[in-house]
Amino acid sequence: MDQPQAAGRRIVGLALVLLGGVAFLAGAAAHALAGWPSFATTLTARGIDRETYAGLAVGWNFGTSAMATYGLLVLGAWNGLRRGGDGPAQLITAIGASYFLFGAAALGYRFPQLHFAAFMLQGTLLVAGAWLARPDSTA
């Protein structure tokens, strides 16, 4: 691959990773600010006992913090990848793969709740972006 093609490939890859990292942070905010209130209302309307409600709240908040942490890790790794490092691509790929696999499993279990496809899309953005942005990639 010639230099202009390689540079263009890296720019596209870096843009995908950046978009994925920002999407993770936006998803965490939506999960906390819109998702939990809606879910909590549903739990209350169904008369879920306090202990179960509290356990679900803890899990939900952990999920929100994990999403935000993934977003911050991706953005930090994006910076290293942008500077020419290859190691960050592995971290970004692992995070993207875990998001994709979670989305696929959740979609299979909770079909047709298609919002889980968003996890698969975000994971795909990261894996593709990391692959394209790697300095030594021969894509």
Secondary structure, 3 states (H helix, E strand, C coil): CCHHHHHHHHHHHHHHHHHHHHHHHHHHHHHHHHHHHHHHHHHHHCCCCHHHHHHHHHHHHHHHHHHHHHHHHHHHHHHHHHCCCCHHHHHHHHHHHHHHHHHHHHHHHHCCCCCHHHHHHHHHHHHHHHHHHCCCCCC
